[in-house]
Amino acid sequence: MAYTNTPELEISTSQDNPNIQNVFDNLPMNKRNYKYNLCKIIDENTNNAKSSQFVDNVHMSPFDRPANIYFTDSLDSLKSIKNTPLKGWASCKSNVCLREGLTYFEFQIKHIDWSKKLFPLGQPVGSDLHNSIGIRDMTFERIFNRKRDDFINNDTTEKLMKEGDSIGFLVNLPSLENQYKQIQVVINQMIEKESDEFELFHLNRYLKDLENIYLNEKHIQKERILIRYKSETYYESQDYVRNETLKTEDYLKLDGSFIKVFQNGEYRGDLTNGEDKVLTNFLPPFTTVNYETTRYKQIYNRLVKMDNMENIDILIPRKYYDDGSLGYYPTISLFNDTIVELNGTLDDMKYYSDVKKYISTDDSVLNKEINSLEDVYQHAKNQDIEYDIVEFEKKKKELEKLQVSQEESKNDQSLAIKEENSTLDFIQQESNDIEMEM
């Protein structure tokens, strides 16, 4: 964990429209299967950490957007985004995802959608497979798996969104505990079929992580490093990608999930009301990272040969893990010169009270405890701070353990062969990396 200040934000001007200025051009963008975040600001006396976000509340993410998306409001908000004219489709995710429970928020027009962590941002939501579902503003049609269809219950309702409309989303997801139980069944089935020792190591490791959830809530794993980018310090980690080895029928439906849509407080329909229009589990192994299997398998085999099993958990990064960023993200897709604003706080949402009345009378909504997007953000932030402090203590112990292992290895003459020396060099590098993160 590092101690750093929020970076100074450079202001640049759009080449297509001089009136549009972007203050986030000095940030590393989430792309090429890598993602970034600011380091936490830590009070060394109290161990309290401030938010790693630029604005300490729910907003659109300056990291999760293409370069032609600009923010139109002040740095105190970051809720409203604008697409550069003549640049086609572009999408931007919010800075918080939904993982469980009942949540409501609103968009103020133009093209609004939902996406998983894996959704690519250079296209409209719904145009990929399985990772997003959205609404088309011109016809109020659902867009899912590259197809459009009608989802509105009342065919006489005007099928058009207008400037100034508030489009509300009431989203329900099952508890993470139930989702983890689903995943445990899948992992056990994969273990029964797997014969590769290295893959079995990762599957059993992930299964152990899932089992530890019921003993200790601090189960989030952070596989990341510190980098310097334009004189500032960021966390860099591999971003999640779809597991290409799994087929469509392998994906697990999230029972009880739905996305109910409201226009200016009036219920319009459920985006998940079709037989195949379902929300699916977003946790590993359905998502994974571009793991360097060849590299780490060699190191794993060397450590096994050296009977250095106690350091395997430190030196071999996880292939399957949940870092807390997996879930469904409120996402805005813009075409050319359009503007949309995300409203996730009680003060900003216009029709929150109307939706609460709807929930109280709708028997299909079993969970009546509604959260705002701001509630979800605050919970995620507090949880993230707690995990970072736990990780800091974990890194200290790992560093001490590696330093002891390194000293013992230097005194062991049997390790004086080239292959094992290269592993010792790797241990030294890992020690240096961990020390830098602290």
PyMOL commands that set and color helices and strands:
alter all, ss='L'
color gray80, all
select helices_A, chain A and resi 176-193+197-212+248-250+293-305+309-315+352-361+373-410+413-415+418-437
alter helices_A, ss='H'
color red, helices_A
select strands_A, chain A and resi 12-13+21-22+34-38+69-71+80-83+89-93+101-108+112-116+132-136+141-144+147-149+166-173+225-229+232-238+240-242+258-263+266-270+287-289+328-335+339-343+370-372
alter strands_A, ss='S'
color yellow, strands_A
deselect
rebuild
show_as cartoon
